[in-house]
Amino acid sequence: MDTKNDELEIKLKDLPPVIRALLTDARRCAWPFLPNIYEGYERRGPIEVKKQFDLKDLLSTPNSINPGKTQIDILQESLFLAMRSKSYDQTAAILFVIDRYAYWKGASDELLKVAQRIQKHSPNTPIAPQIVIRRARVLVSKGSLQSAERILVALISSGMGLTLWQYQTESDYRLVKAVCIQIRGQIRLKLSLWREAAEFILDSIVMYRQLALIDRKGISASLGLLVDIYTNISKSDYASVRHLYNLREVDPLIEAYQSGLEAARLCPFTAYFQTRGLRRAGAALVTRLSMSDVPPQEKLEILVKTIEVLTCSILCIDPMETLNSSEQLHEFVNAAHNLGQAMRTAGMHSAQVLLDNVTVLYQILAEYDKGGRESIDGNIKNITNSVVEFVKELQGSIDITIDTGDRSYYDKYMIEIIPVAGPSLDIKECLIDRRASRMKDVGDQDCKSQGDSVDFANSLLSNTNYATIDSDTIGVISTDATTVADDLTGGSIKDPSATTLIGLLDLDALPDPVRESKSPTKKRADFRKHFLETDKRLSMLRTPTALPNNIYRAIVHKYVPGRDDWDRHYTLLYIGDKLPLPKDKEGKQRNAFWVGYVTQDELIGRYVGKIFRQEKVETFDERKIMEKYKQDIKCQTIARDYVSAFNARLTGVALRGAARVHELQYLPAVFVEVLGSEIKFVNVEPYIDGEWVKLSNNGAWVNPRFRDGIGGTFSHFSYEWSEKREMVVDLQGWIPAADEDLLYLTDPQIHNENARGRYGLGNRGNAGIRDFFKSQHKNCNLICQAMGLKQPWIDDIF
């Protein structure tokens, strides 16, 4: 008699019949992803009635046999008993059922360890594709991009026998491949490979559309990612993508706006996802407003759309729900901040009321982990209610709404996405495998060949006609309006509150900027009067009694290598305590502080701010100090491009007999200009918890621990990749505690053959390059040889 198995069976009988049926379906590979809604049976008296269950709610319900415990508690106890009794098929089924719940609770790491134990001890036990993909998602979130890529490629290329999972339909298999393509696009997004990311994500939309049951949620998620991509992509790369996929909009920011609206429309599952889609759409328009090439009449039209969509974003979420999720609260704060900035651009004095509330709310959020949850939640409730009150007043005063109709943006313009299969391009042009190899991975049957257009309009279901901005016709209206204020010119950002955009425009020359559906007899003078009355009324709403002293208005400067220029936008910056580092880990030049900012890429991520020590600045000229900060960001951003190309080359070569290879990534970093503070400047990057290591300097020194490893190969590669013009050196960074095969680099130096002033004083030119080959990297290692790198003649470097 197997006592352990008996214990498991007894425990499973404590579960209601619907969950036991769910486990049975999981064991027989009913679906590759657990459905959100499960159709089962519920007993009502003497009969069983068919019913649809929301699985998230079902797993959270109390267990009728074990008072004080929920169904998820019983499932977790069953998981332990199943592992102990070596009932691996039952373990895999339970793991599958509770995976998504564990993800919501931040416990995915522990469950993935269970999956690895199953594969080790029972390799013939089927593991759900959802679990395998969860592993890839977790790796992406931790920055282990190459490891995630390998899992996804293996998942795609394994065919229908993947992980021994028995797919019930061809469509189930195609769904798995579509998700893999989407995540591979996310990986390229994280690497700032915007064109590659756009192609992968658009391909995933095509694949979601071709499923037997179109995956609205998958399409919505891909469209949300496209907002971030289009906001950052260069105009030349966007033009190529637009031509390849027949995209409608000429301006990538307007395409980003439309993608955000469509992402919100297609994902009605929770208010959070709708808020995120609308907030992203509004943020794209805020970026467009800051561009120097936007004429005044177009600014007004975009401005009204921005206020419109951000208002709807804020009102999507019940403010009480924000207490249950810091991620939702971040979205709420971010949307409100963007709305305040749009109102400031319009010159609305009431914007300050909103921004003051957002400032207090952001400070509460930034210090959320410091205890006192009860009082914190009370403060959040009061402030969020104030923000909602303000936004409702704004909405009611100028009649903001998003019209509903019978066609979506994509349906209206009949966009066709046309996948084009072509030959692979040289790696130097594409960095990572392009469409041809990607389509080969997923199978030619998944995407039609050139000439067989895919009608993307048919991929979108129940339609809504959002207000659209046509970038082909925008800005052609004649007007005698004067030039917009300096804060909108892009060269520098000044306080916009001193200038009223509404007052600068000839409103009689414009179409009705509120809604096209308004009465055609409405006078523009009435609009101006109504607008000013609204502004005055909103200015009288409740404001916080005291503002925090560690939250500052700031300007984020993001370097764009392709343009050799900087993108800028307003934010709120939190500066917290100094990092508690041991003396031997402190920087010689700068101090490190906990920081966060409203518009940061990872909404709930932790960030570090680096501030030069006063004695290391060596000047009181603020322009020179600013340049010192910006040079560091410029070096790090350019080094990210080099390391992306390096990783692409490394992925394609075999490293037989090579030493252990770390995956290299440079942390994304921005320069932040702080307004109204004694601290004028700070460089910001994500925080990494792990072991600090220094591989080399910008001279002759190299760490013996890494002498024959990946660091020297990367520096050598950067020299050849730049056609022997420059080299990335001074390699240092963090090996994360969670992944010892990954190395996050920061604070690089670049030697350039002749532009000595380009990268600061640490640029030693050809002398530094010679020192590298003479002392740090005298001979090529196995990785260099596998990548085809050649050792140069020292005398040729002059």
C-alpha positions in Angstrom: 0.0 0.0 0.0 1.5 3.3 -1.1 0.7 5.7 1.8 2.1 8.7 0.0 -0.2 8.2 -3.0 -3.1 7.7 -0.7 -2.4 11.0 1.0 -2.4 12.7 -2.4 -5.7 11.1 -3.5 -7.3 12.1 -0.2 -6.1 15.7 -0.6 -7.3 15.9 -4.2 -10.8 14.8 -3.1 -11.0 17.9 -0.9 -11.1 19.9 -4.2 -14.5 20.6 -5.8 -15.4 18.5 -8.9 -14.8 21.4 -11.3 -11.1 21.7 -10.2 -10.6 17.9 -10.3 -12.0 18.0 -13.9 -9.7 20.8 -14.7 -6.7 18.7 -13.5 -7.9 15.8 -15.7 -8.0 18.1 -18.7 -4.6 19.4 -17.9 -3.2 15.8 -17.8 -4.7 15.0 -21.2 -3.1 18.1 -22.8 -6.5 19.8 -23.5 -4.9 23.2 -24.2 -1.4 24.6 -24.4 -2.5 27.6 -22.3 -4.8 27.5 -19.4 -8.1 29.2 -20.4 -9.3 32.2 -18.4 -12.8 30.8 -18.5 -13.4 27.1 -17.9 -16.6 25.3 -18.8 -17.5 22.8 -16.1 -20.4 21.5 -14.0 -21.8 22.7 -10.7 -24.1 20.6 -8.6 -27.4 22.2 -7.8 -29.4 19.8 -5.6 -29.8 16.5 -7.3 -28.6 17.6 -10.8 -25.4 19.0 -12.3 -25.7 22.2 -14.3 -23.2 23.3 -17.0 -21.5 26.6 -16.0 -18.6 28.8 -17.0 -16.1 29.5 -14.3 -13.6 32.4 -14.1 -10.5 30.5 -13.1 -8.8 33.3 -11.2 -11.9 33.7 -9.0 -12.5 30.0 -8.7 -9.0 29.3 -7.3 -9.4 32.1 -4.8 -12.7 30.7 -3.3 -12.8 29.2 0.1 -12.5 25.4 0.3 -15.7 23.9 1.8 -13.9 21.0 3.5 -11.0 22.9 5.0 -12.1 26.1 6.8 -9.8 29.0 6.5 -8.2 27.6 3.3 -8.8 28.5 -0.3 -8.7 26.1 -3.3 -5.2 27.4 -4.2 -4.0 26.4 -0.7 -5.3 22.8 -1.3 -3.6 22.7 -4.7 -0.3 23.8 -3.3 -0.5 21.1 -0.6 -1.4 18.6 -3.4 1.7 19.8 -5.4 4.0 19.0 -2.5 2.4 15.5 -2.0 2.5 14.8 -5.7 6.3 15.5 -5.8 6.9 13.5 -2.7 5.0 10.5 -4.1 6.8 10.9 -7.5 3.5 11.2 -9.3 5.0 13.4 -11.9 2.1 13.5 -14.3 -0.1 14.8 -11.5 2.6 17.2 -10.4 2.8 18.6 -14.0 -1.0 19.0 -14.1 -1.2 20.9 -10.8 1.8 23.0 -11.8 -0.1 24.0 -15.0 -3.3 24.9 -13.2 -1.6 27.1 -10.6 1.1 28.7 -12.8 -0.8 31.8 -13.7 -1.9 32.4 -10.1 1.7 32.0 -9.0 2.8 34.5 -11.5 0.3 37.1 -10.2 1.7 36.5 -6.7 5.3 36.7 -7.8 6.1 33.1 -7.1 7.0 31.8 -10.6 10.6 31.1 -9.7 9.7 28.4 -7.2 7.2 26.7 -9.5 9.7 26.7 -12.4 12.2 24.9 -10.1 9.5 22.2 -9.7 9.2 22.0 -13.5 12.9 21.5 -13.8 12.8 18.7 -11.2 10.1 17.0 -13.2 12.2 17.2 -16.4 15.2 15.8 -14.6 13.5 12.9 -12.9 10.8 12.1 -15.4 11.9 13.4 -18.9 8.9 11.6 -20.6 6.4 13.6 -18.6 4.7 16.3 -20.8 5.3 19.9 -19.7 2.7 22.4 -20.8 4.0 25.0 -23.3 2.6 27.7 -21.0 5.2 26.5 -18.4 8.0 26.5 -20.9 7.1 30.0 -22.1 6.8 31.2 -18.5 10.4 30.2 -18.1 11.3 32.3 -21.1 9.3 35.3 -19.8 11.0 35.2 -16.4 14.4 35.1 -18.1 13.4 38.1 -20.2 12.3 40.0 -17.1 15.7 39.2 -15.4 17.7 40.2 -18.5 18.8 36.8 -19.6 17.8 37.4 -23.1 20.0 34.9 -24.9 18.8 32.1 -22.6 15.2 33.1 -23.3 15.8 33.3 -27.0 17.2 29.7 -27.0 14.2 28.4 -25.2 11.8 30.1 -27.7 13.7 29.0 -30.8 13.7 25.4 -29.5 10.0 25.6 -28.7 9.3 26.7 -32.3 11.6 24.3 -34.1 10.7 21.2 -32.1 7.5 20.7 -34.1 4.3 19.1 -32.9 6.2 16.8 -30.5 7.4 19.8 -28.4 8.0 18.8 -24.7 6.0 15.6 -25.5 2.9 17.8 -25.4 0.1 16.3 -27.5 -1.6 19.2 -29.3 -5.3 18.7 -29.8 -5.4 20.9 -32.9 -3.1 22.6 -35.4 -4.4 25.9 -34.2 -3.1 25.2 -30.6 0.3 24.7 -32.1 0.1 27.9 -34.1 -0.9 29.8 -31.0 2.3 28.6 -29.2 4.4 29.8 -32.1 2.7 33.2 -32.3 3.4 33.8 -28.6 7.0 32.8 -29.1 7.4 35.2 -32.0 5.8 37.9 -29.8 8.3 37.4 -27.0 11.2 37.3 -29.4 10.0 40.8 -30.4 10.0 41.9 -26.8 13.6 40.7 -26.5 14.6 42.9 -29.4 12.6 45.8 -27.9 14.7 45.4 -24.7 17.9 45.6 -26.9 16.6 48.8 -28.6 16.6 47.0 -31.9 13.4 48.8 -32.9 13.1 47.7 -36.5 13.7 44.1 -35.7 11.3 44.3 -32.8 8.6 45.9 -35.1 8.9 43.1 -37.6 8.6 40.3 -35.0 5.7 41.9 -33.3 3.8 42.6 -36.5 4.5 39.0 -37.6 2.9 37.8 -34.3 -0.2 39.9 -35.1 -0.5 38.1 -38.5 -0.2 34.8 -36.8 -2.7 35.6 -34.1 -5.1 36.6 -36.9 -4.7 33.3 -38.7 -5.8 31.2 -35.7 -9.1 29.3 -35.9 -10.3 31.6 -33.1 -8.6 35.0 -33.5 -6.7 35.8 -30.3 -7.8 39.3 -29.4 -5.8 39.4 -26.2 -2.6 38.4 -28.1 -3.2 41.1 -30.8 -3.8 43.7 -28.0 -0.6 42.8 -26.3 1.4 43.1 -29.5 -0.2 46.4 -30.4 0.8 47.7 -26.9 4.4 46.7 -27.6 4.2 48.5 -30.9 3.4 51.8 -29.1 6.8 51.6 -27.4 8.5 50.6 -30.6 7.0 53.3 -32.8 7.8 55.9 -30.1 11.5 55.1 -30.3 12.1 53.9 -33.9 14.1 56.1 -36.3 12.2 57.6 -39.2 14.2 55.7 -41.8 13.6 52.3 -40.0 9.9 53.1 -39.6 9.7 54.0 -43.3 11.1 50.5 -44.1 8.7 48.8 -41.8 5.8 50.9 -43.1 6.6 49.9 -46.6 7.0 46.2 -45.7 3.7 46.0 -43.9 1.7 48.7 -45.7 1.1 50.7 -42.5 -1.2 53.6 -42.8 0.5 56.5 -41.0 3.5 58.4 -42.2 4.4 59.6 -38.7 5.5 56.7 -36.3 4.1 58.6 -33.3 0.7 58.9 -34.8 0.9 55.1 -35.6 1.9 54.6 -32.0 -1.2 56.6 -30.9 -3.5 54.5 -33.1 -1.9 51.2 -31.9 -2.5 52.2 -28.2 -6.1 52.9 -28.9 -6.6 49.6 -30.6 -4.8 47.8 -27.9 -7.2 49.2 -25.3 -10.3 48.4 -27.5 -9.3 44.8 -28.1 -8.6 43.9 -24.5 -11.7 44.3 -22.4 -10.6 41.7 -19.9 -9.6 44.2 -17.2 -9.7 47.9 -16.7 -6.0 47.8 -16.1 -5.1 46.8 -19.7 -7.5 49.4 -21.1 -5.9 52.1 -19.0 -2.4 51.0 -20.1 -3.4 51.0 -23.8 -5.0 54.5 -23.6 -2.1 55.8 -21.4 0.5 54.6 -24.0 -1.6 56.3 -26.8 -1.6 59.6 -24.9 2.1 59.4 -24.1 2.9 59.0 -27.8 1.0 62.2 -28.5 2.7 64.0 -25.6 6.0 63.1 -27.3 4.7 64.4 -30.6 3.7 67.7 -29.0 7.4 68.2 -27.9 8.7 67.9 -31.5 10.1 71.1 -33.1 8.6 70.4 -36.5 4.9 70.5 -35.4 3.1 73.6 -36.6 0.8 75.5 -34.1 -2.5 74.4 -35.7 -1.5 70.7 -35.5 -0.4 71.1 -31.9 -3.8 72.3 -30.9 -5.5 69.3 -32.6 -3.0 66.8 -31.1 -3.3 68.6 -27.7 -7.1 68.1 -27.5 -6.7 64.4 -28.6 -4.1 64.0 -25.9 -6.3 65.4 -23.1 -9.2 63.3 -24.4 -7.4 59.9 -24.4 -5.6 60.4 -21.1 -8.8 61.5 -19.4 -10.4 58.3 -20.5 -7.3 56.3 -19.4 -7.6 57.6 -15.9 -11.4 57.1 -15.6 -11.0 53.4 -16.8 -9.8 52.3 -13.3 -11.8 52.4 -10.1 -9.4 54.3 -7.8 -10.0 51.8 -5.1 -8.6 49.0 -7.3 -5.2 50.8 -7.3 -4.8 49.8 -3.6 -4.5 46.1 -4.7 -1.7 46.5 -7.2 1.3 48.8 -7.3 1.4 48.2 -11.0 -2.1 49.6 -11.5 -1.2 52.6 -9.2 1.9 53.3 -11.4 -0.3 53.3 -14.5 -2.8 55.7 -12.8 0.0 58.0 -11.7 1.7 57.9 -15.1 -1.5 58.7 -17.0 -2.3 61.6 -14.6 1.2 63.0 -15.0 1.0 62.9 -18.8 -2.4 64.6 -18.6 -1.0 67.4 -16.4 1.9 67.9 -18.8 -0.5 68.2 -21.8 -2.6 70.7 -19.9 0.6 72.7 -19.0 1.5 72.7 -22.7 -2.0 74.3 -23.4 -1.2 76.9 -20.7 -3.9 75.7 -18.4 -3.1 77.1 -14.9 -5.2 74.3 -13.4 -2.6 71.8 -14.6 -0.7 72.6 -11.4 -3.6 71.4 -9.2 -3.4 68.0 -11.0 0.4 67.8 -10.9 0.5 68.7 -7.2 -1.8 65.8 -6.4 0.2 63.5 -8.7 3.4 64.6 -6.9 2.1 63.6 -3.5 0.8 60.3 -4.9 4.1 59.5 -6.5 6.0 60.1 -3.3 3.6 57.7 -1.5 4.2 55.2 -4.3 8.0 55.6 -4.3 8.2 54.9 -0.5 5.5 52.2 -0.5 7.8 49.6 1.1 8.6 51.7 4.2 5.7 50.3 6.3 2.6 51.9 7.7 0.3 50.3 5.0 -2.9 51.3 6.7 -2.1 55.1 6.7 -0.5 54.8 3.3 -3.6 53.2 1.8 -5.7 56.0 3.4 -3.6 58.6 1.8 -3.7 56.9 -1.6 -7.5 56.8 -1.3 -7.7 60.5 -0.6 -5.3 61.6 -3.4 -6.7 59.2 -6.0 -10.2 60.5 -5.3 -9.0 64.1 -5.7 -7.4 63.2 -9.1 -10.6 61.4 -10.2 -12.7 64.4 -9.1 -10.5 66.7 -11.1 -10.5 64.6 -14.2 -14.3 64.1 -14.1 -14.7 67.8 -13.8 -12.4 68.2 -16.8 -14.4 65.6 -18.8 -17.7 67.1 -18.0 -16.6 70.7 -18.7 -15.4 70.1 -22.2 -17.5 67.1 -23.1 -14.6 64.7 -23.6 -15.6 61.3 -24.8 -14.3 58.6 -27.2 -17.1 58.0 -29.8 -18.3 54.4 -30.5 -19.1 53.3 -33.9 -19.0 50.2 -36.1 -15.4 50.3 -37.4 -12.0 50.2 -35.7 -9.0 52.3 -36.8 -7.6 49.5 -38.8 -10.9 48.6 -40.4 -11.5 52.2 -41.3 -8.3 52.5 -43.3 -8.3 48.9 -44.6 -4.7 48.3 -43.6 -3.1 45.2 -45.1 -0.1 43.6 -43.5 2.0 41.8 -46.1 4.7 39.5 -44.8 7.6 39.3 -47.3 9.8 36.3 -47.4 13.2 37.1 -48.8 16.9 36.0 -48.5 18.8 36.5 -45.3 20.7 39.7 -45.1 24.3 40.2 -43.9 24.5 40.2 -40.2 26.0 43.7 -40.2 22.9 45.0 -41.8 20.4 43.2 -39.6 22.2 42.3 -36.4 19.8 39.4 -35.7 18.0 37.0 -38.1 15.6 38.8 -40.3 12.2 37.8 -41.8 13.4 35.0 -44.0 15.0 33.0 -41.2 12.2 33.8 -38.8 9.6 32.6 -41.2 11.6 29.5 -41.8 11.6 28.9 -38.1 7.8 29.2 -37.8 7.0 27.4 -41.0 6.1 28.9 -44.3 2.5 27.8 -43.7 2.1 30.4 -40.9 2.5 33.5 -43.1 1.6 34.1 -46.7 4.2 34.7 -49.3 4.7 38.0 -51.0 1.7 38.7 -53.3 -0.8 37.0 -51.0 -1.8 40.0 -48.9 -3.3 39.4 -45.5 -6.4 41.7 -44.9 -5.5 42.9 -41.5 -8.9 44.6 -41.2 -10.5 41.2 -40.8 -8.3 40.4 -37.9 -10.1 42.7 -35.6 -13.5 42.0 -34.1 -16.3 44.0 -32.6 -15.4 47.5 -33.8 -15.1 50.9 -32.3 -14.4 54.1 -34.2 -11.9 56.0 -32.1 -11.1 59.6 -33.0 -8.2 59.4 -35.4 -5.4 61.8 -36.5 -4.5 61.5 -40.2 -0.8 62.3 -40.5 -1.1 62.6 -44.3 -3.3 65.6 -44.0 -2.5 67.1 -40.7 -0.7 70.4 -40.7 -1.8 71.6 -44.1 -4.3 74.2 -42.8 -3.3 77.7 -43.4 -3.0 80.0 -40.4 -1.3 83.2 -39.4 -0.7 82.0 -35.9 2.5 83.1 -34.2 5.3 80.7 -33.2 4.8 78.4 -30.3 6.8 79.0 -27.1 10.4 77.8 -26.7 9.4 74.9 -24.5 7.9 73.2 -27.6 10.8 73.7 -29.9 12.8 70.6 -28.9 16.1 72.4 -28.5 15.5 72.9 -24.8 12.5 72.5 -22.6 11.4 75.5 -20.5 8.4 75.9 -18.2 5.4 76.0 -20.5 3.0 77.5 -17.9 4.0 81.0 -19.0 2.6 80.5 -22.5 -1.0 79.7 -23.4 -1.2 77.7 -26.7 -4.9 78.5 -27.0 -4.1 82.2 -27.0 -1.5 81.8 -29.8 -3.8 80.4 -32.3 -6.2 81.7 -34.9 -9.0 79.4 -33.9 -11.2 80.6 -36.9 -8.7 78.9 -39.2 -9.1 75.5 -37.5 -11.6 72.7 -37.6 -13.6 72.3 -34.3 -10.9 71.1 -32.0 -13.2 69.5 -29.5 -15.2 67.0 -31.5 -16.2 66.8 -35.1 -19.6 65.7 -34.0 -20.3 69.1 -32.4 -22.7 71.6 -33.9 -21.1 73.2 -37.0 -22.5 76.6 -35.8 -20.4 76.5 -32.7 -18.2 79.7 -32.6 -14.5 79.4 -31.9 -14.7 82.3 -29.6 -17.2 80.4 -27.5 -14.7 77.5 -27.3 -12.0 79.9 -26.1 -14.3 81.3 -23.4 -15.5 77.9 -22.4 -11.9 76.6 -22.2 -10.8 79.5 -20.0 -13.9 79.1 -17.7 -13.1 75.4 -17.3 -9.5 76.2 -16.5 -10.6 78.7 -13.8 -13.1 76.3 -12.3 -10.5 73.4 -12.2 -8.0 75.7 -10.5 -10.3 76.0 -7.5 -10.4 72.2 -6.8 -8.7 70.7 -3.8 -4.9 70.8 -3.6 -2.5 69.0 -1.2 -1.7 70.9 2.0 2.0 70.1 1.7 4.2 68.9 -1.1 7.0 66.4 -0.6 10.6 67.6 -0.6 12.1 64.6 -2.3 10.0 64.7 -5.5 11.2 67.1 -8.3 10.1 68.1 -11.7 12.7 67.0 -14.1 13.6 66.5 -17.7 14.7 63.1 -19.0 17.3 63.2 -21.8 17.6 60.0 -23.8 20.4 59.7 -26.3 19.5 58.5 -29.8 22.7 57.2 -31.6 21.2 57.0 -35.0 20.5 60.8 -35.0 23.3 61.8 -32.7 20.7 63.7 -30.8 18.7 63.7 -27.6 14.9 63.0 -27.0 13.5 64.9 -24.0 10.4 64.8 -21.9 9.1 66.0 -18.5 8.8 63.7 -15.6 8.7 63.6 -11.8 11.9 62.4 -10.2 12.1 60.8 -6.7 15.5 60.9 -5.0 15.7 58.6 -2.0 18.5 57.4 0.3 22.1 56.8 -0.6 22.7 53.1 -1.4 24.2 51.3 1.6 27.3 50.0 -0.2 30.5 48.7 1.4 33.5 51.0 1.1 35.2 48.8 -1.5 32.1 48.9 -3.7 31.6 52.6 -3.7 32.4 54.5 -6.9 35.5 56.7 -6.8 33.8 59.4 -8.8 30.1 59.3 -7.9 27.6 58.5 -5.2 24.6 56.2 -5.8 21.1 56.9 -4.6 17.7 55.1 -4.9 15.7 57.0 -7.5 12.6 56.5 -9.5 10.8 58.6 -12.1 7.2 58.5 -13.3 8.0 57.8 -17.0 10.6 55.0 -16.4 10.6 52.1 -18.8 9.9 49.4 -16.1 7.0 50.9 -14.1 7.6 48.9 -11.0 11.4 48.5 -11.4 14.0 49.8 -9.0 16.5 52.4 -10.3 19.8 53.9 -9.2 20.8 57.5 -9.7 24.5 58.4 -10.0 25.6 61.8 -8.9 29.2 63.1 -9.3 30.9 64.1 -6.0 31.5 67.8 -5.9 35.3 67.4 -5.5 35.4 65.3 -8.7 33.5 67.8 -10.9 36.5 70.2 -11.2 34.3 73.1 -12.5 31.5 75.3 -11.5 30.3 75.8 -15.1 26.9 74.1 -15.2 27.1 73.6 -19.0 30.4 71.7 -18.6 29.1 69.7 -15.7 26.0 68.8 -17.8 28.3 67.7 -20.7 30.2 65.4 -18.3 27.0 63.6 -17.4 25.8 63.4 -21.0 29.1 62.0 -22.2 28.7 59.1 -19.8 25.2 58.4 -21.1 26.4 58.7 -24.7 29.2 56.2 -24.2 26.8 53.7 -22.5 24.1 54.0 -25.2 26.6 53.5 -28.0 28.1 50.6 -26.2 24.6 49.0 -26.1 24.5 49.1 -29.9 27.9 47.3 -30.0 26.9 44.7 -27.5 23.6 44.0 -29.4 25.6 43.3 -32.6 28.1 41.2 -30.6 25.4 39.1 -29.1 23.8 38.6 -32.5 27.1 37.3 -33.9 27.8 35.2 -30.8 24.4 33.5 -31.1 25.3 32.2 -34.6 28.6 30.6 -33.8 29.6 27.3 -32.2 31.9 27.7 -29.1 33.4 24.2 -28.9 35.9 24.0 -26.1 35.6 27.7 -25.2 35.7 28.8 -21.6 32.5 29.6 -19.8 30.7 32.4 -21.7 28.7 35.1 -19.9 25.9 36.9 -21.7 26.7 40.6 -21.9 24.2 43.4 -21.7 24.7 47.1 -21.2 22.1 48.7 -18.9 19.9 51.3 -20.5 20.7 54.7 -19.0 19.3 58.3 -19.2 20.5 61.7 -18.2 18.0 63.6 -15.9 18.1 67.4 -15.5 16.5 68.2 -12.1 14.5 71.4 -11.8 14.2 73.4 -8.5 16.8 71.4 -6.6 20.3 71.7 -5.3 21.0 68.5 -7.2 21.1 69.7 -10.8 21.9 66.5 -12.7 21.7 62.7 -12.2 22.3 59.7 -14.5 19.8 57.0 -14.0 19.9 53.2 -14.8 18.1 50.1 -13.5 19.3 48.6 -10.2 20.9 45.1 -10.3 21.3 42.9 -7.3 24.4 40.8 -7.6 28.2 40.6 -7.5 30.2 43.6 -8.7 33.1 42.8 -11.0 35.5 44.8 -13.0 36.9 43.1 -16.1 39.3 45.7 -17.5 40.1 49.4 -17.5 40.9 51.9 -20.3 44.6 51.1 -20.2 46.6 47.9 -19.8 45.0 46.3 -16.8 42.7 43.2 -17.1 41.1 41.1 -14.4 42.9 37.7 -14.5 39.6 36.0 -13.7 38.2 37.1 -17.1 41.5 37.3 -19.2 40.5 34.5 -21.6 36.8 35.2 -21.5 34.0 37.2 -23.1 35.1 40.7 -22.1 38.3 40.9 -24.2 36.4 39.3 -27.2 33.7 42.0 -27.0 36.3 44.8 -26.9 38.1 43.2 -29.9 34.7 42.8 -31.7 33.8 46.5 -31.2 37.1 47.4 -32.9 36.4 45.3 -36.0 32.7 46.2 -36.1 33.5 49.9 -36.1 35.9 49.3 -39.0 38.9 49.8 -36.7 37.8 53.3 -35.7 37.0 52.8 -32.0 36.8 50.3 -29.2 34.7 49.8 -26.1 36.8 49.3 -23.0 36.8 49.8 -19.2 34.3 46.9 -18.8 32.6 46.6 -15.4 29.2 45.6 -14.0 27.1 43.2 -12.1 26.7 39.4 -12.2 23.1 39.0 -10.9 22.5 36.8 -8.0 19.7 35.1 -9.9 21.7 34.3 -13.1 25.5 33.7 -12.9 25.7 33.4 -16.7 24.7 37.0 -17.2 26.8 40.1 -16.9 25.2 43.6 -16.8 27.7 46.2 -17.9 27.8 49.9 -17.0 30.0 53.0 -17.2 32.1 52.0 -20.3 34.8 54.1 -22.0 35.3 54.3 -25.7 38.6 54.9 -27.5 38.2 56.7 -30.8 41.0 56.9 -33.4 40.8 60.7 -33.7 37.8 62.3 -32.0 39.5 62.7 -28.6 36.9 65.0 -27.2 33.9 62.9 -28.3 33.8 60.5 -25.4 35.4 62.6 -22.6 38.8 62.5 -21.0 38.9 58.7 -20.7 39.1 58.4 -24.5 42.8 57.7 -25.1 42.5 57.2 -28.9 44.8 54.9 -30.7 47.2 54.8 -27.7 44.4 53.1 -25.6 43.7 50.7 -28.5 47.4 49.7 -28.7 47.5 49.1 -24.9 44.5 46.8 -25.2 46.2 44.6 -27.9 49.7 44.8 -26.2 48.6 44.0 -22.7 44.9 43.0 -22.2 44.4 40.9 -25.3 47.8 39.7 -26.7 46.3 36.7 -28.3 42.9 35.8 -29.6 41.0 33.3 -27.5 38.7 30.5 -28.7 35.7 32.8 -28.7 37.5 35.2 -31.0 38.5 32.4 -33.3 34.9 31.1 -33.5 33.7 34.6 -34.3 36.3 35.1 -37.0 38.1 38.0 -35.3 41.7 38.6 -36.4 44.5 40.0 -34.2 45.8 43.2 -35.8 49.4 44.3 -36.2 50.2 46.7 -33.4 52.3 48.9 -35.7 49.2 49.4 -37.9 47.4 51.2 -35.1 48.7 54.8 -35.2 
